[in-house]
Amino acid sequence: MVVLQNTPTVHNVVVCTLCSCYPWPVLGLPPVWYKSAPYRSRVVIDPRSVLAEFGCELAPDVQIKVWDSNSELRYLVLPMQPEGTEGWSEDELAALVTRDAMIGTNVVPPPVTADGVKHE
Amino acid sequence: MNNVHDMGGMQGYGPIEIDDPSVVFHEKWERKAFALSVAINTAGLWNIDGSRAVRESLPPLQYLSNSYYQIWLDALQKQLISTGMVTQQELSTGKAQGPGLPGVKALGVEQLPAALMRGWPSARATDHGARFQIGQQVRTIEAHPKTHTRLPAYCRDKVGVITNVHGMHVFPDKSAIGPDDPQWLYTVEFTGCEIWGADTSASSISLNCWEPYLKAVELANDTN
């Protein structure tokens, strides 16, 4: 397993263009879209448009690195820690992280406070 | 094998249909097809590369119009028949016509979860040194084998840089049709431009390449 760390300037996203390789022991079985032709064909050439379909708009200066998971080595994306979660416990952060963020098709959104206002 | 499974860079497949993340199997039969495939794989009559080779060799229209578990199921049926585990008549009727192949035994339900967690380890003992090192420029080969390969069409005859060396691993191109033939495995990073020219939003694409996929780049060739 190779962990790919996102930074303010680099966003990683994982695909298996040839079939459906995916880190089962960590993320479970892959969603249908991960195995589908639209995702496998496009994310390797135009990842920005794919992320946009997941509601993820990255700043234009963020580099997108694509990892084609074609061997038995599996990848997991380590998403950026969202603002407003400094000092949070592992359990609190685990409740916030999403499967898609660990594939790389999205980021982890900032937490929503009790009054429904996002931390910015 | 050049076929429609090798779809990296194709542009006509439309928007991504994002399914409900809380649903693992969308049809009841998919759960069974998955369990059957995983369980029968443990009988040891074929390996993961052999299974992939059969899925990839399905006719293009069948591959593209099938759901993913239907691809698995169609390929599994071909493998069951080609290895003699099941006859066409048994598949058609759903009834066993005789005893199973002697000496062939798949894992039981109790043992399967642990087997699933182990996956299919591909690392093998190292018996010679690696030809390439981290930071070195390499060019992928131009090759069109009619058999299984993990070198996608979009990434053939392209120059990249070695960014990781993973030891020796089963070589799928050979393992799908015979002995493992372990080879050194590298991660190679290609710039988006090297692969797609200006028509890309990827800054780089990283691919794992077994040593037979790679050639050294002569520096003199890069000065033009």
Boltz contact constraints between the chains, C-beta under 6 A:
constraints:
  - contact:
      token1: [A, 17]
      token2: [B, 8]
      max_distance: 6.0
  - contact:
      token1: [A, 17]
      token2: [B, 152]
      max_distance: 6.0
  - contact:
      token1: [A, 18]
      token2: [B, 5]
      max_distance: 6.0
  - contact:
      token1: [A, 18]
      token2: [B, 6]
      max_distance: 6.0
  - contact:
      token1: [A, 18]
      token2: [B, 152]
      max_distance: 6.0
  - contact:
      token1: [A, 19]
      token2: [B, 52]
      max_distance: 6.0
  - contact:
      token1: [A, 25]
      token2: [B, 117]
      max_distance: 6.0
  - contact:
      token1: [A, 29]
      token2: [B, 24]
      max_distance: 6.0
  - contact:
      token1: [A, 31]
      token2: [B, 19]
      max_distance: 6.0
  - contact:
      token1: [A, 32]
      token2: [B, 19]
      max_distance: 6.0
  - contact:
      token1: [A, 33]
      token2: [B, 16]
      max_distance: 6.0
  - contact:
      token1: [A, 33]
      token2: [B, 18]
      max_distance: 6.0
  - contact:
      token1: [A, 33]
      token2: [B, 19]
      max_distance: 6.0
  - contact:
      token1: [A, 35]
      token2: [B, 68]
      max_distance: 6.0
  - contact:
      token1: [A, 37]
      token2: [B, 7]
      max_distance: 6.0
  - contact:
      token1: [A, 37]
      token2: [B, 13]
      max_distance: 6.0
  - contact:
      token1: [A, 38]
      token2: [B, 13]
      max_distance: 6.0
  - contact:
      token1: [A, 38]
      token2: [B, 14]
      max_distance: 6.0
  - contact:
      token1: [A, 38]
      token2: [B, 16]
      max_distance: 6.0
  - contact:
      token1: [A, 39]
      token2: [B, 16]
      max_distance: 6.0
  - contact:
      token1: [A, 40]
      token2: [B, 7]
      max_distance: 6.0
  - contact:
      token1: [A, 41]
      token2: [B, 7]
      max_distance: 6.0
  - contact:
      token1: [A, 41]
      token2: [B, 10]
      max_distance: 6.0
  - contact:
      token1: [A, 41]
      token2: [B, 13]
      max_distance: 6.0
  - contact:
      token1: [A, 44]
      token2: [B, 8]
      max_distance: 6.0
  - contact:
      token1: [A, 45]
      token2: [B, 9]
      max_distance: 6.0
  - contact:
      token1: [A, 45]
      token2: [B, 196]
      max_distance: 6.0
  - contact:
      token1: [A, 45]
      token2: [B, 200]
      max_distance: 6.0
  - contact:
      token1: [A, 46]
      token2: [B, 201]
      max_distance: 6.0
  - contact:
      token1: [A, 47]
      token2: [B, 201]
      max_distance: 6.0
  - contact:
      token1: [A, 47]
      token2: [B, 202]
      max_distance: 6.0
  - contact:
      token1: [A, 48]
      token2: [B, 201]
      max_distance: 6.0
  - contact:
      token1: [A, 53]
      token2: [B, 16]
      max_distance: 6.0
  - contact:
      token1: [A, 63]
      token2: [B, 203]
      max_distance: 6.0
  - contact:
      token1: [A, 64]
      token2: [B, 202]
      max_distance: 6.0
  - contact:
      token1: [A, 64]
      token2: [B, 203]
      max_distance: 6.0
  - contact:
      token1: [A, 65]
      token2: [B, 203]
      max_distance: 6.0
  - contact:
      token1: [A, 65]
      token2: [B, 204]
      max_distance: 6.0
  - contact:
      token1: [A, 66]
      token2: [B, 202]
      max_distance: 6.0
  - contact:
      token1: [A, 66]
      token2: [B, 205]
      max_distance: 6.0
  - contact:
      token1: [A, 67]
      token2: [B, 206]
      max_distance: 6.0
  - contact:
      token1: [A, 68]
      token2: [B, 207]
      max_distance: 6.0
  - contact:
      token1: [A, 70]
      token2: [B, 150]
      max_distance: 6.0
  - contact:
      token1: [A, 70]
      token2: [B, 207]
      max_distance: 6.0
  - contact:
      token1: [A, 70]
      token2: [B, 208]
      max_distance: 6.0
  - contact:
      token1: [A, 71]
      token2: [B, 208]
      max_distance: 6.0
  - contact:
      token1: [A, 72]
      token2: [B, 122]
      max_distance: 6.0
